[in-house]
Amino acid sequence: MARTMPDTTRGGTTTSPFGYPAFRAMWVANLASNFGGMIHAVAAAWLMASITQSPTMVALVQASVSLPIMLLSLVSGALADSLDRRIMMLSAQCFMLTVSVALTLCAWTGALTPWLLLTFTFLIGCGTAANTPAWQASVGDLVPRSELSSAVSLNSMGFNIARSVGPAVGGAIVAGAGAAAAFVLNALSYVGLIGVLARWRPERAEQAMPRETLGVAIGAGLRYVAMSPAILAVLLRGGIFGFAASAVTALLPIVTRDILVSGPLSYGFLLGAFGIGAVSGALGGARLRRRLSAEWIVRYAALVWTAGAALAAISPVLPLTMFAMMLAGLAFLLALSTFNVTVQLSSPRWVVARTLSLYQMVTFGGMALGSWIWGELAADVDPRTALLAAAGVQLLTVLVGLRAPMPEAQNLDLNPLRRWQEPQVSVPLLSRSGPIIVTIEYRIAPEDQRAFLEAMVERRRIRRRDGARNWNLLHDLGEPELWLERYHTPTWLDYVRHNSRTTIADREITERIRALHRGDEPPKVRRMIERQPGRHDLTGLNVVDPPRDLSGEHG
C-alpha cells in the first residue's frame, strides 16, 4: 500500500478557497463567462429546434460541444503540462470570443442554417477543449492541496449558479429579442475573463529539463493513466455516467416542446432548475465528502439521477419536471466533481493536465455519444422511452462499482521525492545519448523471495508508469540469492525524467524492497549505454558506470 500523509484534504469548508485572491478573481470571471455560455446554450438549442423539426439535429447541439473535448483534450492536456497555462487559456478565450462574434453576425443577418449553427457550436467546443485542461490543472496552483476538493466544488458551483439563472434569462432574451441578442451577451462575457488572465502572473516552477515534444508528452500521459488502476477506475465510471447523463440535457428541448407542449421560457426554467439542483450539490459536497467515501457518493448520485430522469419522462406538468431536473442536476454535480477531484488527487503535478484531459475525453466522449444515441432513440420511438432507457443504463454505474470501486486518494502524497540526483558518469554523454540500460542487483534470502516477488509487481507498475521500457526481473541460475532488475530508457534525458518522477508515496515500495535485500551494502546499480559495433562516435561509449547507491533510491 502506498505511503500516505495526514488527511488534510477533508478539513476545508466549501468557501475557504475564496480566501486566495487569485482564485477568487478567476472564479468571479469564470462565473460571468459561464453565465454567458448558458445564455448561448439556450439560444443555440432553441434556435435549432425552431429551424428544424429533427430531434437528432437538436440533440447534436450538445454533441457538437462535447465532441471537441473528446477529440482534442489529450493534446490540450499535453500542451498544458508543457507550456504556460495562462497563455493557453488566454488564447482559447480570445478564439471563442472571435467565433462568438462571427456567430452573432450570422444570426443577425439570418444566414444561419442547422449545419452552420453546429459548426459554430463545434468551434466554441474546440476553444473549451483547449481551455479546460489548463484551467483545471491551474486550480492546484491557485490553492493548496488541502483546499483542492472545495475549489473544484466551487468551480462546479459557479458553473451551476450560471446554469440556474442563465437559462431563464436566456429563454426570456430569446423569447423577447431573438437568439442573436443572446449571442451578443455571450460574446461580451469573455471579456472579463480575458482581462483577469491578462493581469494574472502565476509563479512558474523553473524548468530543470527541456520540455517533452508533443508526441512524447502524449505518450507519457497515456502510459501514466494505463499504469494507474485508480485513474482507470474513474475513467470507466465517468464514461458510463456521462453517457447516460447526457440524455437529460440533450433531450430537454424536445421534452419541453413535445411532452410539456411549451416554449423557450419553460425550457429556460427547466435548465434553471437543473442548475439549482447542481448548486445544492456543490454546497453540500464538502459535508458529504467528510461523511461518505467517493464510491458511495457516486452510487447515490447515480441513483438520484435515475430517479430524476424517470420522473422527467412521465411528468405531464412543468413544476414536477422542474423537480426532476433539480434531482438530475444535484446528482450530475456530485458525480462529476467527485470524478474530477479523484483524478486530480491521484495525479502528480507533472502529469495532472494530461490525466484530467483523458478524464474529460472519456466523460465528454460518453456524453457526445449518448447525446447522439438518445436523440436517435427519441426520433425513432419517443423522448419518454429515450429517458427511461438512459435511466436504466445509469444503473450500470452502481453495478460496475462492485468490480471497479472509486479509489480513495485524499491522503496520497504525490509530491516529488527529490532524493535522486543525476549521477556523474565516466564517459561523455549527451541528453539524447541512448538507449540507457539500467540493472539493479539484489541479494534475497530464499525465505524472503515470495515477499520480494510480490513487491516487484508494484515496482514494475511504477517503473513502467514513469517511463521505463522493457522492464524484467532475472534470477541467477548459479547464485540463487542473486536477482537482477533490468529496464531501459530511450535516452539519458528520459532516464533522468524517469527518476525525477518518483513521488513520496512511491518511497514505501523502495523501502520494502530495500528491507528484503541482504547485506550491509545497498543494491548495486549499473548504468550502461547500448553501443553498436563498428560505430566510431565515442560519445556515449558502451561503458559500465561504477555501481553506486543514490540516497537509498535504486536506479
KEBAKE-245109 format. One line per field, with one value per residue (C-alpha): x, y, z; residue in one letter; residue number from 1. Coordinates in Angstrom, 1 decimal. Each point is the difference from the previous one (the first is absolute). Layout:
<sites>
px	[X:...] $
py	[Y:...] $
pz	[Z:...] $
rest	[A:...] $
nr	[NUM:...] $
</sites>
This chain:
<sites>
px	[0.0:1.3:1.2:-2.5:0.3:-2.4:-3.5:-0.2:-2.2:-3.3:0.4:-0.7:-3.4:-1.8:0.8:3.5:1.8:-1.5:2.7:2.5:-0.3:1.2:-2.6:-2.7:0.6:0.2:-3.2:-2.0:1.2:-0.8:-3.5:-0.7:1.4:-2.1:-3.1:0.5:0.7:-3.3:-1.9:1.7:-1.0:-3.6:0.1:1.8:-2.2:-3.3:1.1:0.8:-3.5:-1.5:1.8:-0.3:-2.5:2.7:0.6:3.3:1.2:-1.2:1.9:3.1:0.2:1.3:2.0:1.8:1.2:1.0:1.7:2.9:0.8:0.2:2.2:2.3:0.3:3.0:2.0:-1.1:1.0:3.5:0.4:-1.3:2.6:2.8:-0.9:-1.1:-3.6:-0.9:0.9:-1.9:-3.1:0.3:0.3:-3.0:-2.1:0.9:-0.8:-3.4:-0.7:0.8:-2.2:-2.9:0.2:-0.2:-2.9:-1.8:0.5:-1.4:-3.0:-0.8:0.2:-2.2:2.8:0.0:-0.9:-0.2:3.5:1.5:-1.3:1.5:3.3:0.2:-1.0:2.7:2.6:-1.0:0.3:3.6:0.8:-1.5:2.1:3.2:-0.9:-1.4:3.1:2.2:-2.6:-0.7:3.7:0.5:-2.3:2.7:2.3:-2.6:-0.8:1.9:-0.8:-2.0:-2.5:-0.1:-3.3:-1.7:1.5:-1.3:-3.4:0.0:0.8:-2.8:-2.3:0.9:-0.8:-3.3:-0.9:0.3:-2.1:-2.7:-0.4:1.4:-2.5:-3.0:1.5:1.1:-3.5:-1.5:2.5:-0.7:-3.7:0.2:2.9:1.0:3.1:2.3:-0.3:0.9:3.1:1.1:-0.1:2.0:2.7:0.2:0.3:3.5:1.5:0.1:1.9:2.4:0.8:0.6:2.2:2.0:0.7:0.7:3.7:0.2:3.3:1.5:2.3:3.4:0.4:2.8:-0.2:-0.9:-3.7:-1.3:-1.1:-3.7:0.1:2.2:-2.2:-3.2:1.6:1.2:-3.6:-1.5:2.5:-0.5:-3.7:0.3:2.2:-2.1:-3.0:-1.5:-0.3:-1.2:-2.9:-1.0:0.1:-2.2:-2.6:0.1:-0.5:-3.1:-1.5:0.6:-1.5:-3.3:-0.1:0.2:-3.6:-1.5:1.7:0.0:-3.7:-1.2:-1.1:-2.0:-1.5:-1.0:-1.5:-1.6:-0.8:-0.7:-1.2:1.7:2.5:3.4:-0.9:-0.9:3.1:2.0:-1.8:0.8:3.7:-0.1:-1.5:2.8:2.5:-1.6:0.3:3.6:0.7:-1.6:2.3:3.1:-1.0:-0.5:3.0:2.6:-2.3:-0.7:3.7:0.7:-2.6:0.0:2.6:0.3:-1.6:-3.1:-0.4:0.1:-2.4:-2.5:0.4:-0.8:-3.1:-1.2:0.6:-1.9:-3.0:0.2:0.1:-2.8:-2.2:0.7:-1.1:-3.4:-0.7:-2.8:0.4:2.8:0.4:0.5:2.4:1.9:0.3:1.3:2.6:1.1:0.7:1.9:2.1:0.9:1.1:1.8:2.1:0.8:1.2:2.0:1.7:0.9:1.5:2.0:1.3:1.0:2.0:1.8:0.8:1.3:2.4:3.3:0.3:2.3:-2.8:-3.2:-1.3:0.4:-1.8:-2.8:-0.2:-0.3:-2.8:-1.7:0.5:-1.7:-2.8:-0.8:0.5:-2.7:-2.2:0.5:-0.8:-2.9:-1.5:0.0:-1.4:-2.7:-0.9:-0.3:-2.1:-2.3:-0.4:-0.7:-2.3:-0.7:1.9:-1.7:1.4:3.5:0.0:-1.1:2.7:2.6:-1.2:0.5:3.5:0.9:-0.6:3.1:2.1:-1.1:0.6:3.4:1.0:-0.1:2.9:1.7:-0.5:1.0:3.5:0.6:2.9:-0.4:3.1:2.4:3.1:0.9:2.6:3.4:2.3:3.0:2.5:1.4:2.9:1.4:3.1:3.4:1.1:3.5:-0.6:-1.4:-3.8:-2.5:-3.6:-1.0:2.5:-1.5:-1.6:0.9:0.0:-0.5:0.5:-0.4:1.4:-1.8:1.0:-3.2:-0.1:-2.1:-2.6:-0.5:-0.4:-3.8:-0.2:2.6:-1.9:-3.2:1.7:1.5:-3.4:-0.6:3.5:-0.6:-3.2:1.7:3.0:-2.1:-2.4:2.9:1.5:2.2:-0.1:0.6:0.0:0.8:1.2:2.8:1.0:3.5:0.2:3.4:-0.6:-3.6:0.1:0.9:-2.8:0.3:-2.5:0.5:-1.6:1.0:-0.9:0.4:2.5:1.9:-2.5:-2.8:1.9:0.3:-3.7:-0.9:1.7:-1.1:-3.7:0.3:-2.5:0.1:-2.8:2.3:2.6:-1.7:0.5:3.7:0.4:-1.8:2.3:3.1:-1.0:-0.1:3.5:2.7:3.3:1.2:0.8:-3.0:-1.1:2.5:-1.3:1.7:-0.7:1.1:-0.5:-0.7:2.7:0.0:3.2:1.8:-1.2:2.8:-1.9:1.5:-2.7:-2.0:2.5:-1.3:1.6:-1.3:-0.6:1.6:-2.6:-1.4:-3.0:-1.7:-1.5:-1.8:-1.8:0.8:0.6] $
py	[0.0:3.5:2.2:2.6:3.3:1.5:0.6:3.8:-0.1:-0.5:2.8:3.1:1.6:0.4:3.7:0.1:0.2:3.5:1.1:-0.2:3.2:-1.5:-2.9:2.5:2.2:-2.9:-1.5:3.2:0.5:-3.6:0.4:2.9:-2.0:-3.0:2.2:1.1:-3.6:-1.2:2.8:-1.1:-3.7:0.9:2.2:-2.6:-2.9:1.8:1.6:-3.5:-1.2:2.9:-0.5:-3.8:-2.6:-2.7:-1.2:-1.3:3.5:1.5:-2.6:0.6:3.5:-1.4:-2.7:2.7:1.6:-3.4:-1.5:2.4:-0.7:-3.7:0.6:2.8:-0.3:-2.4:2.4:3.0:-1.8:-0.8:3.6:1.2:-2.1:1.4:3.6:3.1:-0.8:3.6:0.6:-3.1:1.3:3.5:-1.4:-2.2:2.8:2.3:-2.7:-0.6:3.8:0.1:-2.9:1.4:3.4:-1.8:-2.1:3.2:1.6:-3.0:-0.1:3.7:-0.4:-3.1:-2.1:-2.8:-3.5:-3.1:-1.2:3.5:0.3:-3.4:1.2:3.1:-2.0:-2.6:2.8:1.3:-3.5:-0.1:3.1:-1.6:-3.1:2.1:2.0:-2.6:-2.2:3.1:1.6:-3.1:-0.7:3.6:-0.4:-2.0:3.0:2.5:-1.9:-2.5:-3.7:0.2:2.3:-1.8:-1.9:3.2:2.0:-2.5:0.0:3.8:-0.1:-2.4:2.2:3.1:-1.8:-1.1:3.4:1.2:-3.1:0.8:3.7:0.2:-2.3:1.8:3.3:-1.6:-1.3:3.5:1.6:-2.5:0.4:3.9:0.9:-3.0:-2.3:2.6:2.1:-3.0:-0.6:3.6:-0.4:-3.2:1.8:2.8:-2.5:-1.1:3.5:-0.1:-3.3:1.1:3.1:-2.1:-2.5:2.9:1.4:-3.3:-0.8:-3.5:-1.3:-2.6:-2.6:0.1:-2.4:-2.3:-2.0:0.7:-0.3:-3.2:0.0:-0.2:-3.6:-1.0:1.9:-1.6:-3.4:0.6:1.1:-3.1:-2.2:1.5:-0.5:-3.5:-1.0:1.7:-2.3:2.7:2.5:-2.8:-0.7:3.7:0.1:-3.1:1.4:3.5:-1.3:-2.1:2.8:2.6:-2.2:-0.4:3.5:1.7:-1.0:2.6:3.1:-1.3:-0.8:2.8:2.3:-3.0:-0.7:3.6:0.2:-3.5:-1.2:3.2:1.8:3.2:2.6:1.5:1.6:-3.4:-1.5:2.7:-0.7:-3.7:0.7:2.4:-2.8:-2.3:2.7:0.6:-3.7:0.1:2.9:-1.9:-2.9:2.3:1.6:-3.4:-1.6:0.8:-1.4:-3.1:-0.6:0.1:-2.7:-2.2:-1.6:1.0:-3.4:0.6:3.6:-1.3:-2.8:2.3:2.6:-2.7:-1.1:3.6:0.8:-3.1:1.1:3.5:-1.3:-2.5:2.7:2.4:-2.7:-0.4:3.5:1.8:3.4:2.6:0.2:-3.8:-0.1:2.9:-2.1:-2.9:2.4:1.0:-3.6:-0.6:3.2:-0.9:-3.5:1.3:2.5:-2.5:-2.7:2.1:2.0:-3.2:-1.4:3.2:0.2:-3.6:0.3:3.1:-1.6:-3.2:1.9:1.8:3.5:-0.9:-1.9:1.3:1.9:-3.1:-2.3:2.6:0.3:-3.8:0.1:2.8:-1.8:-3.2:1.7:2.5:-2.6:-2.0:3.1:0.6:-3.6:0.0:3.2:-1.5:-3.4:1.5:2.4:-2.8:-2.1:3.0:0.5:-3.7:-0.6:3.0:2.1:-1.8:-3.3:1.5:1.5:-3.3:-1.9:2.5:-0.5:-3.8:0.5:2.3:-2.9:-1.6:2.6:-1.6:-3.6:0.8:1.5:-3.5:-1.0:3.3:2.1:3.7:0.4:2.0:2.2:2.8:-1.0:-0.9:2.2:0.4:2.7:-0.8:-1.9:2.1:-2.5:-1.1:2.0:-0.4:-2.2:1.0:-2.4:-0.8:0.4:3.0:0.0:2.2:0.2:-1.8:-2.8:-3.5:-2.4:-0.1:-3.5:-0.1:-3.0:-0.3:-3.0:-1.4:-2.7:-1.6:-2.9:-3.0:0.5:3.7:-0.7:-0.2:3.4:1.3:-1.2:1.6:3.3:-0.1:-0.1:3.5:1.0:-1.0:2.0:3.1:-0.4:-0.3:2.7:2.5:-0.9:-3.1:-2.5:-3.7:-0.5:-3.5:-1.9:-2.6:-2.8:-1.3:-3.7:-0.3:2.2:-0.6:3.2:2.2:1.9:2.6:2.7:1.3:2.7:2.6:3.5:1.4:2.8:1.3:2.8:-2.5:-1.8:3.3:0.7:-3.5:0.4:3.6:-1.2:-2.2:1.2:-0.1:-2.6:-2.2:-0.1:-2.7:-2.6:0.9:-0.4:-3.3:-1.4:1.5:-1.7:-3.4:0.5:-1.8:1.5:3.4:1.2:1.5:-1.6:0.6:2.3:-0.3:2.5:-1.0:1.4:-2.3:0.2:-1.4:-1.5:1.9:3.4:2.5:2.7:-0.3:2.1:-2.3:-2.9:-3.3:0.2:-1.3:2.7:-0.9:-1.5:2.6:0.6:3.4:1.0:-3.4:0.4:-2.8:0.8] $
pz	[0.0:-0.8:2.7:1.1:1.7:2.6:-1.5:-0.5:-3.1:1.8:2.5:-2.2:-0.1:-3.3:-0.3:1.5:-3.4:-0.4:2.5:-2.8:-2.1:-3.3:0.3:1.0:-3.0:-2.4:1.4:-0.4:-3.6:-0.8:1.5:-2.4:-2.9:1.0:0.3:-3.6:-1.0:1.4:-1.8:-3.2:0.7:0.3:-3.1:-2.1:1.1:-0.4:-3.3:-1.3:1.2:-1.9:-3.3:-0.2:1.2:0.3:3.6:-1.1:-1.1:3.3:2.0:-2.2:1.4:3.3:-1.8:-2.0:3.2:1.6:-3.1:-0.2:3.7:-0.9:-3.0:1.2:3.7:0.0:-2.2:2.1:3.2:-1.3:-1.0:3.4:1.8:-2.3:-0.8:1.9:1.1:0.3:-3.7:-1.0:1.8:-1.4:-3.6:0.5:1.4:-2.9:-2.5:1.5:0.0:-3.7:-0.8:2.1:-1.8:-3.4:1.2:1.1:-3.4:-1.8:2.4:-0.5:-3.8:0.0:-1.7:2.6:-1.2:2.2:-1.1:0.3:3.5:0.8:-1.5:2.2:3.1:-0.9:-0.2:3.4:1.3:-1.5:2.1:3.0:-0.6:-0.2:3.1:2.4:0.8:0.5:2.3:2.0:0.5:1.0:3.0:1.8:-0.6:1.4:3.3:2.1:-0.2:3.2:-1.7:-3.4:0.6:1.1:-2.9:-2.6:1.6:-0.1:-3.7:-0.6:2.2:-2.0:-3.2:1.4:1.5:-3.5:-1.1:2.5:-1.0:-3.6:-1.7:1.4:-1.1:-3.3:-0.6:0.7:-2.4:-2.7:0.4:0.1:-2.2:-1.9:0.0:-1.4:3.1:2.2:-2.1:0.5:3.8:-0.3:-2.0:2.6:2.8:-1.2:0.5:3.8:0.2:-2.7:2.1:3.2:-1.9:-1.5:3.5:1.7:0.5:1.5:1.4:-2.4:1.2:-1.6:-2.9:1.1:-3.2:-3.6:-0.9:-1.4:-3.6:-0.6:-1.0:2.9:2.5:-1.3:0.2:3.6:1.0:-1.6:1.6:3.4:-0.1:-1.5:3.0:2.6:1.0:2.2:-3.0:-2.3:2.4:0.0:-3.8:-0.3:2.5:-1.5:-3.5:0.9:2.1:-2.7:-2.7:1.9:1.6:-3.5:-0.6:2.2:-1.4:-3.5:-0.1:2.2:-3.0:-1.4:3.5:0.2:-3.5:-0.3:3.6:1.7:-3.2:1.1:-1.3:0.6:3.4:1.4:-1.4:1.8:3.2:-0.3:-0.6:3.0:2.2:-1.2:1.1:3.4:0.7:-1.0:2.2:2.9:-0.7:0.0:3.3:1.6:-1.7:2.7:2.8:-2.0:-0.7:3.8:0.6:-3.1:-2.2:-3.6:-1.0:2.0:-1.2:-3.6:0.7:1.6:-2.8:-2.6:1.9:0.4:-3.7:-1.0:2.1:-1.5:-3.6:0.5:1.6:-2.9:-2.4:1.6:1.2:-1.8:1.7:0.3:3.8:0.3:-2.8:1.6:3.2:-2.2:-1.5:3.5:0.9:-3.2:0.5:3.6:-1.0:-3.1:2.0:2.8:-2.3:-2.4:2.7:1.8:-3.2:-0.5:3.5:0.1:-3.3:1.3:3.3:-1.7:-2.3:0.6:-1.2:-3.0:-1.7:1.6:-3.1:-2.1:2.4:0.3:-3.8:-0.3:2.6:-1.9:-3.3:1.3:1.9:-2.7:-2.6:1.8:0.0:-3.7:-0.9:2.4:-1.4:-3.5:1.1:2.3:-2.8:-2.5:2.4:0.7:-3.8:-0.6:3.0:2.3:2.6:2.9:-1.1:-0.5:3.5:1.6:-1.9:1.1:3.6:-0.4:-1.3:2.9:2.4:-1.6:1.8:3.3:-1.2:-1.5:3.4:1.5:-2.3:-0.5:3.1:0.2:1.6:3.2:-0.9:2.5:2.0:-2.8:0.1:-3.6:0.4:-1.6:2.3:-1.1:1.5:-3.3:-1.5:-3.5:0.2:-1.3:-2.7:-1.2:-3.7:-2.0:-0.4:-1.8:1.2:-3.2:0.5:0.4:0.4:3.7:1.6:3.8:2.2:3.8:1.8:3.1:2.4:1.2:2.5:-1.1:2.8:-1.2:-3.7:0.0:1.7:-2.4:-3.0:1.3:0.6:-3.5:-1.6:1.4:-0.9:-3.6:-0.2:1.4:-2.3:-3.1:1.1:0.3:-3.4:0.3:-2.9:-0.3:3.7:1.1:3.0:-0.2:2.4:-0.2:-0.5:1.6:3.1:1.3:2.1:-2.9:-1.7:-2.8:-0.8:-3.5:-2.1:-2.6:-1.1:-3.5:1.0:3.0:0.3:0.2:2.7:2.0:-0.5:1.1:3.4:0.5:-0.1:3.1:2.6:3.8:-0.2:-2.1:2.7:2.0:-2.7:-0.3:3.8:-0.1:-2.6:1.7:3.3:-1.8:-1.5:1.9:1.1:1.2:-3.5:-2.0:-3.2:-2.8:-2.7:-3.4:-2.8:-3.6:-3.4:-3.0:-2.6:-3.5:-1.3:-2.7:1.1:0.5:2.0:3.4:1.7:2.1:-0.3:1.4:3.4:3.3:2.6:3.3:2.3:2.4:2.2:-0.1:3.4:0.2:-3.3:-2.4:-3.6] $
rest	[M:A:R:T:M:P:D:T:T:R:G:G:T:T:T:S:P:F:G:Y:P:A:F:R:A:M:W:V:A:N:L:A:S:N:F:G:G:M:I:H:A:V:A:A:A:W:L:M:A:S:I:T:Q:S:P:T:M:V:A:L:V:Q:A:S:V:S:L:P:I:M:L:L:S:L:V:S:G:A:L:A:D:S:L:D:R:R:I:M:M:L:S:A:Q:C:F:M:L:T:V:S:V:A:L:T:L:C:A:W:T:G:A:L:T:P:W:L:L:L:T:F:T:F:L:I:G:C:G:T:A:A:N:T:P:A:W:Q:A:S:V:G:D:L:V:P:R:S:E:L:S:S:A:V:S:L:N:S:M:G:F:N:I:A:R:S:V:G:P:A:V:G:G:A:I:V:A:G:A:G:A:A:A:A:F:V:L:N:A:L:S:Y:V:G:L:I:G:V:L:A:R:W:R:P:E:R:A:E:Q:A:M:P:R:E:T:L:G:V:A:I:G:A:G:L:R:Y:V:A:M:S:P:A:I:L:A:V:L:L:R:G:G:I:F:G:F:A:A:S:A:V:T:A:L:L:P:I:V:T:R:D:I:L:V:S:G:P:L:S:Y:G:F:L:L:G:A:F:G:I:G:A:V:S:G:A:L:G:G:A:R:L:R:R:R:L:S:A:E:W:I:V:R:Y:A:A:L:V:W:T:A:G:A:A:L:A:A:I:S:P:V:L:P:L:T:M:F:A:M:M:L:A:G:L:A:F:L:L:A:L:S:T:F:N:V:T:V:Q:L:S:S:P:R:W:V:V:A:R:T:L:S:L:Y:Q:M:V:T:F:G:G:M:A:L:G:S:W:I:W:G:E:L:A:A:D:V:D:P:R:T:A:L:L:A:A:A:G:V:Q:L:L:T:V:L:V:G:L:R:A:P:M:P:E:A:Q:N:L:D:L:N:P:L:R:R:W:Q:E:P:Q:V:S:V:P:L:L:S:R:S:G:P:I:I:V:T:I:E:Y:R:I:A:P:E:D:Q:R:A:F:L:E:A:M:V:E:R:R:R:I:R:R:R:D:G:A:R:N:W:N:L:L:H:D:L:G:E:P:E:L:W:L:E:R:Y:H:T:P:T:W:L:D:Y:V:R:H:N:S:R:T:T:I:A:D:R:E:I:T:E:R:I:R:A:L:H:R:G:D:E:P:P:K:V:R:R:M:I:E:R:Q:P:G:R:H:D:L:T:G:L:N:V:V:D:P:P:R:D:L:S:G:E:H:G] $
nr	[1:2:3:4:5:6:7:8:9:10:11:12:13:14:15:16:17:18:19:20:21:22:23:24:25:26:27:28:29:30:31:32:33:34:35:36:37:38:39:40:41:42:43:44:45:46:47:48:49:50:51:52:53:54:55:56:57:58:59:60:61:62:63:64:65:66:67:68:69:70:71:72:73:74:75:76:77:78:79:80:81:82:83:84:85:86:87:88:89:90:91:92:93:94:95:96:97:98:99:100:101:102:103:104:105:106:107:108:109:110:111:112:113:114:115:116:117:118:119:120:121:122:123:124:125:126:127:128:129:130:131:132:133:134:135:136:137:138:139:140:141:142:143:144:145:146:147:148:149:150:151:152:153:154:155:156:157:158:159:160:161:162:163:164:165:166:167:168:169:170:171:172:173:174:175:176:177:178:179:180:181:182:183:184:185:186:187:188:189:190:191:192:193:194:195:196:197:198:199:200:201:202:203:204:205:206:207:208:209:210:211:212:213:214:215:216:217:218:219:220:221:222:223:224:225:226:227:228:229:230:231:232:233:234:235:236:237:238:239:240:241:242:243:244:245:246:247:248:249:250:251:252:253:254:255:256:257:258:259:260:261:262:263:264:265:266:267:268:269:270:271:272:273:274:275:276:277:278:279:280:281:282:283:284:285:286:287:288:289:290:291:292:293:294:295:296:297:298:299:300:301:302:303:304:305:306:307:308:309:310:311:312:313:314:315:316:317:318:319:320:321:322:323:324:325:326:327:328:329:330:331:332:333:334:335:336:337:338:339:340:341:342:343:344:345:346:347:348:349:350:351:352:353:354:355:356:357:358:359:360:361:362:363:364:365:366:367:368:369:370:371:372:373:374:375:376:377:378:379:380:381:382:383:384:385:386:387:388:389:390:391:392:393:394:395:396:397:398:399:400:401:402:403:404:405:406:407:408:409:410:411:412:413:414:415:416:417:418:419:420:421:422:423:424:425:426:427:428:429:430:431:432:433:434:435:436:437:438:439:440:441:442:443:444:445:446:447:448:449:450:451:452:453:454:455:456:457:458:459:460:461:462:463:464:465:466:467:468:469:470:471:472:473:474:475:476:477:478:479:480:481:482:483:484:485:486:487:488:489:490:491:492:493:494:495:496:497:498:499:500:501:502:503:504:505:506:507:508:509:510:511:512:513:514:515:516:517:518:519:520:521:522:523:524:525:526:527:528:529:530:531:532:533:534:535:536:537:538:539:540:541:542:543:544:545:546:547:548:549:550:551:552:553:554:555] $
</sites>
